[in-house]
């Protein structure tokens, strides 16, 4: 048992040494993890006070993206920043975006009103014509493809 206890600090030292070498080879952390940057950390207003009926009504005019996330979730910050950048670049806005902070009031009410389940963070829903047409869990390539496919699909034609 004592041998195992003394091995743990040694393993930690080895892994931290490898991490330091890898860090030097890859460059600074902020270049690899954009959600650590100021661009992403800027406060993104949550939509927790928006009634579900308003979200669904907005989806009858153009596609809606609803993202459930949290302040402590790095990928959630990254997705918010990318959505903010998209909406700032495109005029008129190609879609409506609602960010729901799961740690704030009304998050459960909105989730229930949309009839959706959360399996991880962020969980991103594409809503068109009052119906959830796609779900992405996590901000991954697969999730981005699911959102793009839904937005280009027949369910999201206006």
C-alpha positions in Angstrom: 0.0 0.0 0.0 2.8 2.4 0.8 4.4 1.8 -2.5 1.2 2.9 -4.3 1.1 6.1 -2.3 4.7 7.0 -3.3 4.1 6.1 -7.0 1.3 8.7 -7.3 3.5 11.8 -6.9 6.1 10.3 -9.2 3.4 9.7 -11.9 2.2 13.3 -11.4 5.7 14.6 -11.9 6.2 12.5 -15.1 2.8 13.7 -16.6 3.5 17.3 -15.8 6.9 17.0 -17.4 5.4 15.6 -20.6 2.7 18.3 -20.5 5.4 21.0 -20.3 7.2 19.5 -23.3 4.0 19.3 -25.3 3.1 22.8 -24.3 6.4 24.1 -25.6 5.9 22.3 -28.9 2.3 23.4 -29.4 2.5 27.0 -28.3 0.6 29.0 -25.7 -2.6 27.6 -24.3 -4.8 30.5 -25.5 -3.9 29.6 -29.1 -5.3 26.1 -28.6 -8.3 26.8 -26.4 -10.2 29.8 -27.7 -12.7 29.7 -24.8 -9.9 31.0 -22.5 -9.6 34.2 -24.5 -11.2 37.5 -23.7 -13.3 37.2 -26.9 -15.2 34.3 -25.5 -15.2 35.3 -21.8 -17.1 38.5 -22.5 -20.5 38.2 -20.9 -23.1 36.8 -23.2 -26.6 37.7 -22.0 -28.8 34.8 -21.1 -32.3 34.5 -22.4 -33.8 32.9 -19.3 -36.5 35.5 -19.0 -37.7 34.9 -22.5 -41.0 33.0 -22.5 -41.0 29.7 -24.4 -43.9 30.9 -26.4 -41.7 33.8 -27.7 -38.9 31.4 -28.7 -41.4 29.1 -30.6 -43.0 32.1 -32.2 -39.6 33.4 -33.4 -39.0 30.0 -35.0 -42.0 30.6 -37.3 -40.1 33.6 -38.9 -36.6 32.2 -39.1 -34.5 29.4 -37.6 -33.8 29.5 -33.9 -30.8 28.1 -32.1 -31.3 27.4 -28.3 -28.2 26.6 -26.3 -28.4 25.3 -22.8 -25.1 25.9 -21.0 -23.4 27.2 -17.8 -20.9 29.8 -16.8 -18.4 27.1 -15.7 -18.6 25.4 -19.1 -15.7 26.2 -21.5 -17.2 24.8 -24.7 -20.4 26.8 -23.8 -18.4 30.0 -23.9 -16.8 29.0 -27.2 -20.2 28.3 -28.8 -21.6 31.6 -27.5 -18.7 33.5 -28.9 -19.0 31.9 -32.3 -22.8 32.6 -32.4 -22.1 36.2 -31.3 -19.5 36.6 -34.1 -21.9 35.1 -36.7 -24.7 37.4 -35.7 -22.5 40.5 -35.7 -21.1 39.6 -39.2 -24.4 38.7 -40.9 -27.0 41.3 -41.7 -29.8 40.6 -41.5 -29.4 38.0 -38.8 -29.8 34.5 -40.4 -31.3 33.1 -37.3 -32.4 33.9 -33.7 -30.1 32.7 -30.9 -31.1 32.1 -27.3 -28.6 31.1 -24.6 -30.2 29.5 -21.5 -28.0 29.4 -18.4 -28.9 26.2 -16.6 -27.9 27.8 -13.2 -30.3 30.7 -13.6 -34.1 30.9 -12.9 -36.5 29.6 -15.6 -34.0 27.2 -17.2 -36.1 24.2 -16.2 -39.3 25.9 -17.4 -37.8 26.6 -20.8 -36.4 23.0 -21.1 -39.8 21.6 -20.2 -41.7 24.0 -22.6 -39.5 22.9 -25.5 -39.9 19.3 -24.5 -36.2 18.6 -24.6 -33.7 16.7 -22.4 -30.2 17.8 -21.5 -27.5 15.2 -21.8 -24.4 17.4 -21.5 -23.3 21.0 -22.0 -23.7 22.7 -24.1 -26.8 21.1 -25.5 -27.9 22.9 -28.6 -31.3 22.7 -30.3 -32.3 23.9 -33.7 -35.9 24.9 -33.8 -37.8 25.6 -37.0 -41.5 26.3 -37.4 -42.1 25.5 -33.7 -40.4 22.1 -33.8 -37.1 20.9 -32.5 -35.4 19.6 -35.7 -31.9 18.8 -34.4 -30.0 18.3 -31.2 -26.2 18.5 -30.6 -24.6 17.6 -27.3 -21.3 19.3 -26.8 -19.6 21.8 -29.2 -18.0 19.3 -31.5 -17.5 18.9 -35.3 -20.4 16.3 -35.2 -22.6 18.8 -33.4 -21.8 21.6 -35.8 -22.6 19.3 -38.8 -25.9 18.4 -37.2 -26.9 22.1 -36.8 -25.7 23.0 -40.3 -27.6 20.0 -41.8 -30.8 21.0 -40.0 -30.5 24.6 -41.0 -30.1 23.6 -44.7 -32.8 20.9 -44.5 -36.4 21.2 -45.7 -37.7 21.6 -42.1 -35.9 25.0 -41.9 -37.0 26.5 -45.2 -38.8 29.8 -44.9 
